[in-house]
Amino acid sequence: MQELSGSGSGFQRPAKRDGGARHAEAEHASDAERFAAVLQEGPLPCLLRAERRAPGDLVVAWSDALYPDQLRDLNDPPLCLFVRGGADPTTARARLSAIVDTPLVAVVGTRAPSPYGEDMARMLGGDLARAGLVVVSGLALGIDAIAQTAAVDAAVPLSPATVAVLGCGADVVYPRRNARLYARVAGGGLIVSEFTWGVPARRWRFPARNRVMAALGRAVVLVEGTERSGARITAEFGTQLGRDVLCVPGEAGRRLSQAPNRLLRDGARVCEGAADVLRAIAIDDPGPGVARAGGSVTLPALVLDHGGAAVRDVLHQLAAASLTIDQLAERCRLPVAKVAAAVSDLEVEGLARRIEGGRYRLLRS
């Protein structure tokens, strides 16, 4: 895979290695021109001009309220996201908004998995979706497609089962062999890209795509991959961003075990199933004294003495997502004043804090 140089919005210039560099530079310039048009004219003209526009297409700028906050952890967050999902813009916006409140987990791996890798990807994708999480992957052949297919099959109605992050325009079906899966993801989930409409897939664009996948997820799960696989790059981006990185342990001496086994030696968590992922997220999110057991949340006695059931309900919601006072009130079916008091109790106990957008999250242990 070619090295990348430069920064900003994924439009990195490929390093010069052979006669194809001239062609790659020409494509880079074309990409930059298309992207500049978005910045100069605004997202709407670009959207209306898209040749293959679908009803659920959106262009979301960095300054838009719908822009996923987790992407701001990147040193070079995409300036725009090109989004496809659902039968109309309202549905696409609702799905994009939902991924702010729902834990996302990136599941990645080789394009040529072993039967064992296929089974693990299928199990993880389905079980994570059934647990209410959103599976993030790249719609690539192999592990990506298997995990995303399982997530779509197991999807909870009205909830985005999976988010596909592409290394090409969101309107470009790549690889063509995954055309049916692309249609299913667009119909029941989200397809996103930082590249403008119509941009073709090129190898040097995929590392940029991988960093977006890692940033979107609370955790990155690597199923199988060689030492030089793109999936390993995604996991390394996850480590740099402070995400939990989990790996499915592989048989010693196998090529497809190289990346996960090396990362496990370097401190990644072992993943033998979705329960390991859920535990990793629970460790990452709840504050001191908060633990999950069988999907429930156990609170310190001191907090229960102060706030009772209201605090328990609020903490249960915050264990799954960062939420505003109004959102908590709606989900807990409690008066806003009572929720505000419960959140205040959690802050006093050092269990929660306010973050960007007026949302509250549980402190890390």
Protein Blocks (a to p, Z undefined) as FASTA:
>chain_A
ZZdedeeehiaccddfbfmlmmmmmmmmmmmmmmmmmmmnojklmmmmpmklcfkbccdd
fklmklcfklmmpmbdcfbdcddedjbfklmmmmmmmmmmpccddddddfbdcfklmmmm
mmmmmmmmmnopacddehighjllmmmmmmmmmpcehiafbdcddfbdfkbccdfklmmm
mmmmmmmmccddfbdehiacdfklmmmmmmmmmmmpmbdcdfbdcfkbmklmmmmmmmmn
opacddddddehiaklmmmmmmmmnopacdfbjklmmmmmmmmmmcghiaceehiacddf
klmmmnmmmlmmmmmmmmmoccdfklmmmmnopafklmmmmmmmmmmnopaccdehhiac
dddZZ
